[in-house]
Amino acid sequence: MAGKKQSRRGKKTFRFQLSLAGVAGIGVVCFCLFLWMFLLGIWAGQTILLPAGTAVHSGRAKAGGPVQNLVPAARKKPARPTTG
């Protein structure tokens, strides 16, 4: 059996109205937040999977082979000549 309908006289309703610029602003803020969280997740994942001080191997190098130095030549210190 149907109950009585309640009137809306005592209830207050709220209505949010945004202009197109307001919706676009909220969209830009949400995009920046999601981008920040994505980049933070990539950084955290790399930190967890590859802790600092761990060497990276390409898989093509053979064991006991020469090690490539990844520091550019311009930043290397020159070797001191040995006097005999």
Biopython code that builds the backbone (N, CA, C, O; Angstrom):
import numpy as np
from Bio.PDB.StructureBuilder import StructureBuilder

atoms = [
    (1, "MET", "N", (0.807, -1.147, 0.000)),
    (1, "MET", "CA", (0.000, 0.000, 0.000)),
    (1, "MET", "C", (0.873, 1.241, 0.000)),
    (1, "MET", "O", (1.896, 1.321, 0.680)),
    (2, "ALA", "N", (0.461, 2.124, -0.726)),
    (2, "ALA", "CA", (1.251, 3.327, -0.931)),
    (2, "ALA", "C", (1.241, 4.204, 0.305)),
    (2, "ALA", "O", (0.209, 4.430, 0.936)),
    (3, "GLY", "N", (2.443, 4.694, 0.627)),
    (3, "GLY", "CA", (2.555, 5.604, 1.762)),
    (3, "GLY", "C", (2.235, 7.020, 1.330)),
    (3, "GLY", "O", (2.097, 7.304, 0.140)),
    (4, "LYS", "N", (2.121, 7.890, 2.287)),
    (4, "LYS", "CA", (1.829, 9.286, 1.971)),
    (4, "LYS", "C", (3.069, 9.964, 1.407)),
    (4, "LYS", "O", (4.188, 9.694, 1.843)),
    (5, "LYS", "N", (2.867, 10.826, 0.457)),
    (5, "LYS", "CA", (3.977, 11.605, -0.111)),
    (5, "LYS", "C", (4.335, 12.724, 0.850)),
    (5, "LYS", "O", (3.466, 13.418, 1.379)),
    (6, "GLN", "N", (5.643, 12.884, 1.063)),
    (6, "GLN", "CA", (6.087, 13.940, 1.963)),
    (6, "GLN", "C", (6.291, 15.227, 1.172)),
    (6, "GLN", "O", (6.792, 15.210, 0.047)),
    (7, "SER", "N", (5.914, 16.281, 1.749)),
    (7, "SER", "CA", (6.086, 17.563, 1.071)),
    (7, "SER", "C", (7.530, 18.034, 1.240)),
    (7, "SER", "O", (8.219, 17.634, 2.178)),
    (8, "ARG", "N", (7.963, 18.866, 0.342)),
    (8, "ARG", "CA", (9.344, 19.371, 0.347)),
    (8, "ARG", "C", (9.449, 20.730, 1.031)),
    (8, "ARG", "O", (10.455, 21.417, 0.858)),
    (9, "ARG", "N", (8.492, 21.119, 1.765)),
    (9, "ARG", "CA", (8.518, 22.441, 2.381)),
    (9, "ARG", "C", (9.628, 22.553, 3.425)),
    (9, "ARG", "O", (10.280, 23.594, 3.503)),
    (10, "GLY", "N", (9.860, 21.532, 4.214)),
    (10, "GLY", "CA", (10.841, 21.608, 5.277)),
    (10, "GLY", "C", (12.264, 21.288, 4.815)),
    (10, "GLY", "O", (13.215, 21.590, 5.536)),
    (11, "LYS", "N", (12.438, 20.689, 3.642)),
    (11, "LYS", "CA", (13.756, 20.290, 3.168)),
    (11, "LYS", "C", (14.387, 21.421, 2.355)),
    (11, "LYS", "O", (13.735, 22.086, 1.550)),
    (12, "LYS", "N", (15.677, 21.606, 2.602)),
    (12, "LYS", "CA", (16.417, 22.594, 1.825)),
    (12, "LYS", "C", (17.241, 21.852, 0.778)),
    (12, "LYS", "O", (17.896, 20.857, 1.088)),
    (13, "THR", "N", (17.206, 22.317, -0.406)),
    (13, "THR", "CA", (18.015, 21.722, -1.474)),
    (13, "THR", "C", (19.107, 22.702, -1.876)),
    (13, "THR", "O", (18.913, 23.918, -1.864)),
    (14, "PHE", "N", (20.243, 22.151, -2.226)),
    (14, "PHE", "CA", (21.364, 22.959, -2.670)),
    (14, "PHE", "C", (21.591, 22.699, -4.141)),
    (14, "PHE", "O", (21.446, 21.573, -4.616)),
    (15, "ARG", "N", (21.943, 23.732, -4.848)),
    (15, "ARG", "CA", (22.201, 23.608, -6.269)),
    (15, "ARG", "C", (23.513, 24.317, -6.585)),
    (15, "ARG", "O", (23.708, 25.481, -6.235)),
    (16, "PHE", "N", (24.403, 23.597, -7.249)),
    (16, "PHE", "CA", (25.678, 24.172, -7.666)),
    (16, "PHE", "C", (25.586, 24.506, -9.141)),
    (16, "PHE", "O", (25.206, 23.665, -9.956)),
    (17, "GLN", "N", (25.928, 25.708, -9.474)),
    (17, "GLN", "CA", (25.905, 26.133, -10.862)),
    (17, "GLN", "C", (27.290, 26.628, -11.235)),
    (17, "GLN", "O", (27.842, 27.515, -10.583)),
    (18, "LEU", "N", (27.843, 26.050, -12.283)),
    (18, "LEU", "CA", (29.162, 26.452, -12.765)),
    (18, "LEU", "C", (29.058, 26.909, -14.206)),
    (18, "LEU", "O", (28.297, 26.361, -15.003)),
    (19, "SER", "N", (29.832, 27.914, -14.513)),
    (19, "SER", "CA", (29.903, 28.345, -15.907)),
    (19, "SER", "C", (30.837, 27.410, -16.667)),
    (19, "SER", "O", (31.453, 26.526, -16.070)),
    (20, "LEU", "N", (30.942, 27.597, -17.952)),
    (20, "LEU", "CA", (31.829, 26.779, -18.770)),
    (20, "LEU", "C", (33.282, 26.975, -18.343)),
    (20, "LEU", "O", (34.062, 26.023, -18.362)),
    (21, "ALA", "N", (33.652, 28.187, -17.960)),
    (21, "ALA", "CA", (35.016, 28.456, -17.479)),
    (21, "ALA", "C", (35.271, 27.736, -16.151)),
    (21, "ALA", "O", (36.378, 27.250, -15.919)),
    (22, "GLY", "N", (34.273, 27.663, -15.290)),
    (22, "GLY", "CA", (34.421, 26.946, -14.028)),
    (22, "GLY", "C", (34.620, 25.454, -14.237)),
    (22, "GLY", "O", (35.461, 24.839, -13.582)),
    (23, "VAL", "N", (33.847, 24.867, -15.151)),
    (23, "VAL", "CA", (33.997, 23.449, -15.464)),
    (23, "VAL", "C", (35.372, 23.194, -16.082)),
    (23, "VAL", "O", (36.022, 22.200, -15.759)),
    (24, "ALA", "N", (35.812, 24.081, -16.963)),
    (24, "ALA", "CA", (37.137, 23.928, -17.583)),
    (24, "ALA", "C", (38.239, 24.063, -16.527)),
    (24, "ALA", "O", (39.226, 23.328, -16.574)),
    (25, "GLY", "N", (38.089, 24.973, -15.595)),
    (25, "GLY", "CA", (39.076, 25.143, -14.528)),
    (25, "GLY", "C", (39.177, 23.904, -13.649)),
    (25, "GLY", "O", (40.276, 23.471, -13.303)),
    (26, "ILE", "N", (38.035, 23.336, -13.288)),
    (26, "ILE", "CA", (38.051, 22.105, -12.498)),
    (26, "ILE", "C", (38.673, 20.976, -13.300)),
    (26, "ILE", "O", (39.390, 20.146, -12.741)),
    (27, "GLY", "N", (38.414, 20.929, -14.591)),
    (27, "GLY", "CA", (39.027, 19.907, -15.444)),
    (27, "GLY", "C", (40.538, 20.039, -15.502)),
    (27, "GLY", "O", (41.250, 19.036, -15.457)),
    (28, "VAL", "N", (41.034, 21.260, -15.601)),
    (28, "VAL", "CA", (42.488, 21.481, -15.643)),
    (28, "VAL", "C", (43.126, 21.084, -14.317)),
    (28, "VAL", "O", (44.185, 20.457, -14.302)),
    (29, "VAL", "N", (42.498, 21.439, -13.221)),
    (29, "VAL", "CA", (43.028, 21.086, -11.898)),
    (29, "VAL", "C", (43.047, 19.569, -11.735)),
    (29, "VAL", "O", (44.035, 19.018, -11.248)),
    (30, "CYS", "N", (41.982, 18.889, -12.129)),
    (30, "CYS", "CA", (41.943, 17.421, -12.031)),
    (30, "CYS", "C", (43.006, 16.788, -12.925)),
    (30, "CYS", "O", (43.652, 15.821, -12.523)),
    (31, "PHE", "N", (43.194, 17.321, -14.131)),
    (31, "PHE", "CA", (44.216, 16.787, -15.024)),
    (31, "PHE", "C", (45.605, 16.934, -14.397)),
    (31, "PHE", "O", (46.407, 16.001, -14.445)),
    (32, "CYS", "N", (45.890, 18.089, -13.815)),
    (32, "CYS", "CA", (47.199, 18.302, -13.175)),
    (32, "CYS", "C", (47.392, 17.365, -11.989)),
    (32, "CYS", "O", (48.484, 16.831, -11.795)),
    (33, "LEU", "N", (46.348, 17.161, -11.197)),
    (33, "LEU", "CA", (46.458, 16.241, -10.066)),
    (33, "LEU", "C", (46.708, 14.812, -10.534)),
    (33, "LEU", "O", (47.559, 14.119, -9.977)),
    (34, "PHE", "N", (45.971, 14.366, -11.556)),
    (34, "PHE", "CA", (46.167, 13.006, -12.059)),
    (34, "PHE", "C", (47.545, 12.852, -12.690)),
    (34, "PHE", "O", (48.171, 11.803, -12.539)),
    (35, "LEU", "N", (48.031, 13.867, -13.389)),
    (35, "LEU", "CA", (49.370, 13.809, -13.970)),
    (35, "LEU", "C", (50.424, 13.729, -12.873)),
    (35, "LEU", "O", (51.377, 12.958, -12.986)),
    (36, "TRP", "N", (50.265, 14.513, -11.821)),
    (36, "TRP", "CA", (51.205, 14.490, -10.708)),
    (36, "TRP", "C", (51.206, 13.112, -10.051)),
    (36, "TRP", "O", (52.272, 12.577, -9.744)),
    (37, "MET", "N", (50.035, 12.535, -9.833)),
    (37, "MET", "CA", (49.960, 11.214, -9.207)),
    (37, "MET", "C", (50.577, 10.155, -10.117)),
    (37, "MET", "O", (51.223, 9.230, -9.625)),
    (38, "PHE", "N", (50.393, 10.267, -11.419)),
    (38, "PHE", "CA", (50.987, 9.317, -12.366)),
    (38, "PHE", "C", (52.512, 9.398, -12.306)),
    (38, "PHE", "O", (53.187, 8.371, -12.222)),
    (39, "LEU", "N", (53.050, 10.607, -12.349)),
    (39, "LEU", "CA", (54.505, 10.765, -12.299)),
    (39, "LEU", "C", (55.067, 10.322, -10.956)),
    (39, "LEU", "O", (56.147, 9.734, -10.900)),
    (40, "LEU", "N", (54.349, 10.598, -9.880)),
    (40, "LEU", "CA", (54.782, 10.139, -8.567)),
    (40, "LEU", "C", (54.769, 8.613, -8.495)),
    (40, "LEU", "O", (55.649, 8.016, -7.876)),
    (41, "GLY", "N", (53.790, 7.988, -9.115)),
    (41, "GLY", "CA", (53.727, 6.529, -9.155)),
    (41, "GLY", "C", (54.857, 5.930, -9.971)),
    (41, "GLY", "O", (55.418, 4.904, -9.588)),
    (42, "ILE", "N", (55.200, 6.557, -11.093)),
    (42, "ILE", "CA", (56.325, 6.082, -11.905)),
    (42, "ILE", "C", (57.613, 6.189, -11.099)),
    (42, "ILE", "O", (58.419, 5.258, -11.093)),
    (43, "TRP", "N", (57.810, 7.304, -10.427)),
    (43, "TRP", "CA", (59.028, 7.500, -9.624)),
    (43, "TRP", "C", (59.096, 6.479, -8.490)),
    (43, "TRP", "O", (60.148, 5.885, -8.251)),
    (44, "ALA", "N", (57.991, 6.276, -7.801)),
    (44, "ALA", "CA", (57.980, 5.324, -6.682)),
    (44, "ALA", "C", (58.216, 3.909, -7.192)),
    (44, "ALA", "O", (58.926, 3.135, -6.551)),
    (45, "GLY", "N", (57.636, 3.560, -8.328)),
    (45, "GLY", "CA", (57.842, 2.234, -8.894)),
    (45, "GLY", "C", (59.285, 2.001, -9.289)),
    (45, "GLY", "O", (59.823, 0.917, -9.065)),
    (46, "GLN", "N", (59.914, 3.000, -9.869)),
    (46, "GLN", "CA", (61.316, 2.863, -10.241)),
    (46, "GLN", "C", (62.189, 2.747, -8.997)),
    (46, "GLN", "O", (63.171, 2.004, -8.994)),
    (47, "THR", "N", (61.841, 3.471, -7.949)),
    (47, "THR", "CA", (62.620, 3.425, -6.720)),
    (47, "THR", "C", (62.486, 2.058, -6.051)),
    (47, "THR", "O", (63.464, 1.533, -5.519)),
    (48, "ILE", "N", (61.300, 1.485, -6.074)),
    (48, "ILE", "CA", (61.086, 0.179, -5.450)),
    (48, "ILE", "C", (61.763, -0.913, -6.262)),
    (48, "ILE", "O", (62.401, -1.801, -5.696)),
    (49, "LEU", "N", (61.630, -0.857, -7.589)),
    (49, "LEU", "CA", (62.185, -1.913, -8.437)),
    (49, "LEU", "C", (63.695, -1.809, -8.574)),
    (49, "LEU", "O", (64.367, -2.828, -8.734)),
    (50, "LEU", "N", (64.239, -0.613, -8.516)),
    (50, "LEU", "CA", (65.671, -0.416, -8.709)),
    (50, "LEU", "C", (66.198, 0.512, -7.623)),
    (50, "LEU", "O", (66.278, 1.720, -7.843)),
    (51, "PRO", "N", (66.558, -0.017, -6.460)),
    (51, "PRO", "CA", (67.076, 0.846, -5.388)),
    (51, "PRO", "C", (68.378, 1.530, -5.795)),
    (51, "PRO", "O", (69.063, 1.077, -6.712)),
    (52, "ALA", "N", (68.710, 2.607, -5.118)),
    (52, "ALA", "CA", (69.919, 3.376, -5.429)),
    (52, "ALA", "C", (71.150, 2.507, -5.230)),
    (52, "ALA", "O", (71.214, 1.712, -4.292)),
    (53, "GLY", "N", (72.123, 2.660, -6.112)),
    (53, "GLY", "CA", (73.372, 1.930, -6.011)),
    (53, "GLY", "C", (73.354, 0.591, -6.730)),
    (53, "GLY", "O", (74.352, -0.130, -6.699)),
    (54, "THR", "N", (72.259, 0.239, -7.370)),
    (54, "THR", "CA", (72.176, -1.026, -8.088)),
    (54, "THR", "C", (72.599, -0.803, -9.529)),
    (54, "THR", "O", (72.168, 0.158, -10.166)),
    (55, "ALA", "N", (73.431, -1.678, -10.036)),
    (55, "ALA", "CA", (73.908, -1.547, -11.412)),
    (55, "ALA", "C", (72.830, -2.035, -12.382)),
    (55, "ALA", "O", (72.046, -2.928, -12.060)),
    (56, "VAL", "N", (72.805, -1.437, -13.562)),
    (56, "VAL", "CA", (71.864, -1.829, -14.603)),
    (56, "VAL", "C", (72.636, -2.551, -15.686)),
    (56, "VAL", "O", (73.638, -2.036, -16.183)),
    (57, "HIS", "N", (72.184, -3.733, -16.056)),
    (57, "HIS", "CA", (72.834, -4.513, -17.101)),
    (57, "HIS", "C", (71.880, -4.642, -18.279)),
    (57, "HIS", "O", (70.675, -4.819, -18.101)),
    (58, "SER", "N", (72.437, -4.552, -19.492)),
    (58, "SER", "CA", (71.592, -4.615, -20.676)),
    (58, "SER", "C", (71.273, -6.037, -21.087)),
    (58, "SER", "O", (70.340, -6.247, -21.862)),
    (59, "GLY", "N", (71.999, -7.008, -20.606)),
    (59, "GLY", "CA", (71.747, -8.393, -20.985)),
    (59, "GLY", "C", (72.602, -8.833, -22.157)),
    (59, "GLY", "O", (72.767, -10.033, -22.375)),
    (60, "ARG", "N", (73.153, -7.893, -22.919)),
    (60, "ARG", "CA", (74.006, -8.234, -24.051)),
    (60, "ARG", "C", (75.458, -8.404, -23.631)),
    (60, "ARG", "O", (76.230, -9.070, -24.322)),
    (61, "ALA", "N", (75.831, -7.816, -22.520)),
    (61, "ALA", "CA", (77.216, -7.901, -22.076)),
    (61, "ALA", "C", (77.483, -9.296, -21.516)),
    (61, "ALA", "O", (76.633, -9.888, -20.852)),
    (62, "LYS", "N", (78.661, -9.797, -21.795)),
    (62, "LYS", "CA", (79.049, -11.097, -21.269)),
    (62, "LYS", "C", (79.695, -10.910, -19.909)),
    (62, "LYS", "O", (80.253, -9.856, -19.608)),
    (63, "ALA", "N", (79.610, -11.939, -19.103)),
    (63, "ALA", "CA", (80.225, -11.879, -17.777)),
    (63, "ALA", "C", (81.728, -11.740, -17.927)),
    (63, "ALA", "O", (82.348, -12.443, -18.725)),
    (64, "GLY", "N", (82.309, -10.840, -17.166)),
    (64, "GLY", "CA", (83.749, -10.612, -17.210)),
    (64, "GLY", "C", (84.173, -9.678, -18.329)),
    (64, "GLY", "O", (85.366, -9.419, -18.486)),
    (65, "GLY", "N", (83.241, -9.168, -19.107)),
    (65, "GLY", "CA", (83.571, -8.255, -20.199)),
    (65, "GLY", "C", (83.817, -6.856, -19.667)),
    (65, "GLY", "O", (83.630, -6.600, -18.477)),
    (66, "PRO", "N", (84.237, -5.949, -20.542)),
    (66, "PRO", "CA", (84.497, -4.573, -20.093)),
    (66, "PRO", "C", (83.196, -3.878, -19.681)),
    (66, "PRO", "O", (82.133, -4.126, -20.249)),
    (67, "VAL", "N", (83.307, -3.021, -18.701)),
    (67, "VAL", "CA", (82.162, -2.284, -18.188)),
    (67, "VAL", "C", (82.140, -0.920, -18.851)),
    (67, "VAL", "O", (83.161, -0.235, -18.907)),
    (68, "GLN", "N", (80.968, -0.518, -19.357)),
    (68, "GLN", "CA", (80.846, 0.793, -19.968)),
    (68, "GLN", "C", (80.610, 1.829, -18.878)),
    (68, "GLN", "O", (79.816, 1.613, -17.962)),
    (69, "ASN", "N", (81.305, 2.953, -18.987)),
    (69, "ASN", "CA", (81.109, 4.047, -18.060)),
    (69, "ASN", "C", (80.067, 4.981, -18.652)),
    (69, "ASN", "O", (80.216, 5.427, -19.790)),
    (70, "LEU", "N", (79.011, 5.286, -17.899)),
    (70, "LEU", "CA", (77.933, 6.118, -18.409)),
    (70, "LEU", "C", (78.131, 7.600, -18.151)),
    (70, "LEU", "O", (77.282, 8.406, -18.530)),
    (71, "VAL", "N", (79.237, 7.980, -17.514)),
    (71, "VAL", "CA", (79.534, 9.385, -17.265)),
    (71, "VAL", "C", (80.124, 9.973, -18.543)),
    (71, "VAL", "O", (81.051, 9.394, -19.109)),
    (72, "PRO", "N", (79.608, 11.111, -19.009)),
    (72, "PRO", "CA", (80.155, 11.709, -20.227)),
    (72, "PRO", "C", (81.637, 12.034, -20.083)),
    (72, "PRO", "O", (82.129, 12.287, -18.983)),
    (73, "ALA", "N", (82.331, 12.021, -21.201)),
    (73, "ALA", "CA", (83.780, 12.255, -21.201)),
    (73, "ALA", "C", (84.128, 13.652, -20.685)),
    (73, "ALA", "O", (85.191, 13.836, -20.092)),
    (74, "ALA", "N", (83.261, 14.629, -20.898)),
    (74, "ALA", "CA", (83.549, 15.998, -20.465)),
    (74, "ALA", "C", (83.550, 16.111, -18.942)),
    (74, "ALA", "O", (84.162, 17.034, -18.405)),
    (75, "ARG", "N", (82.898, 15.222, -18.249)),
    (75, "ARG", "CA", (82.815, 15.325, -16.802)),
    (75, "ARG", "C", (83.853, 14.454, -16.097)),
    (75, "ARG", "O", (83.984, 14.525, -14.875)),
    (76, "LYS", "N", (84.588, 13.639, -16.843)),
    (76, "LYS", "CA", (85.588, 12.785, -16.244)),
    (76, "LYS", "C", (86.815, 13.608, -15.836)),
    (76, "LYS", "O", (87.167, 14.589, -16.492)),
    (77, "LYS", "N", (87.441, 13.199, -14.768)),
    (77, "LYS", "CA", (88.692, 13.841, -14.367)),
    (77, "LYS", "C", (89.830, 13.214, -15.187)),
    (77, "LYS", "O", (89.859, 11.998, -15.372)),
    (78, "PRO", "N", (90.753, 14.029, -15.671)),
    (78, "PRO", "CA", (91.872, 13.458, -16.430)),
    (78, "PRO", "C", (92.787, 12.625, -15.525)),
    (78, "PRO", "O", (92.972, 12.931, -14.347)),
    (79, "ALA", "N", (93.336, 11.593, -16.095)),
    (79, "ALA", "CA", (94.240, 10.717, -15.339)),
    (79, "ALA", "C", (95.545, 11.457, -15.076)),
    (79, "ALA", "O", (96.051, 12.162, -15.949)),
    (80, "ARG", "N", (96.089, 11.295, -13.867)),
    (80, "ARG", "CA", (97.347, 11.939, -13.529)),
    (80, "ARG", "C", (98.497, 11.100, -14.083)),
    (80, "ARG", "O", (98.498, 9.878, -13.927)),
    (81, "PRO", "N", (99.450, 11.723, -14.711)),
    (81, "PRO", "CA", (100.598, 10.951, -15.202)),
    (81, "PRO", "C", (101.455, 10.448, -14.042)),
    (81, "PRO", "O", (101.668, 11.153, -13.056)),
    (82, "THR", "N", (101.930, 9.247, -14.178)),
    (82, "THR", "CA", (102.770, 8.686, -13.113)),
    (82, "THR", "C", (104.236, 9.035, -13.410)),
    (82, "THR", "O", (104.704, 8.937, -14.545)),
    (83, "THR", "N", (104.913, 9.431, -12.386)),
    (83, "THR", "CA", (106.335, 9.755, -12.550)),
    (83, "THR", "C", (107.149, 8.556, -12.059)),
    (83, "THR", "O", (106.842, 7.955, -11.030)),
    (84, "GLY", "N", (108.170, 8.233, -12.805)),
    (84, "GLY", "CA", (108.852, 7.014, -12.524)),
    (84, "GLY", "C", (110.107, 7.058, -11.860)),
    (84, "GLY", "O", (110.710, 6.015, -11.610)),
]
sb = StructureBuilder()
sb.init_structure("model")
sb.init_model(0)
sb.init_chain("A")
sb.init_seg("    ")
for serial, (resi, resn, name, xyz) in enumerate(atoms, 1):
    if name == "N":
        sb.init_residue(resn, " ", resi, " ")
    sb.init_atom(name, np.array(xyz, "f"), 0.0, 1.0, " ", f" {name:<3s}", serial, name[0])
structure = sb.get_structure()
